[in-house]
Amino acid sequence: MPTSIRNCFSVLKPGGLVLFRDYGLYDMTMLRFKPDQRLGFREYMRSDGTRSYFFSLDTVRSLFVGAGFTEVELEYCCVKSLNRRNGKNMERVWVHGKFRKPI
C-alpha cells in the first residue's frame, strides 16, 4: 500500500487531490468472515483467493501523510440499507478521504 500511494504522489500535479474510499473497520463484510479466513487483525482471505483489508482512519492518515500528502478530509461513512427481498438490514462502514499534494 505505501508504494502505491507514493506512486500516486509522484505522478500527481502539485495541488492535485486523491480521493480515497475503501472498507472501514467493522463493516458487515468483515464481521461475516470466518475465523479461518483471517490473515491478520484487519486482513481476510476471500474464498476466491483475493484479500480484503479493513481500514481505520489512523491507518489511512498514516499512509497518505507518510507519502507527503496533506489531509483535506477523512471520515467514516456509515450506511444502513435494507435488502427488501430478504428483509435484512446491512450496516456498511466505509472510510472516505481527500488528500492533497502540496503546491
C-alpha angles and dihedrals in degrees: 000000000000091000092052092050092047088051090053089051092051095053099038119098117242109276092023123137133229115204114207129193126163143133116309128212115285095017111160089253091058092050092052096057116106119238092250090059092059116109097172141340093296104012128087137178117232120216090255091057097256120124132234124205124192115210133214120206090247092054093050092045092050093049096050099037089046089057092052102265124133118228115246099168135353127170147137116257112205117193128183116200132175123225099216093195096063100015095239123147115223120203110201125189121197133175113226121192142169119198127181130208106230118250 
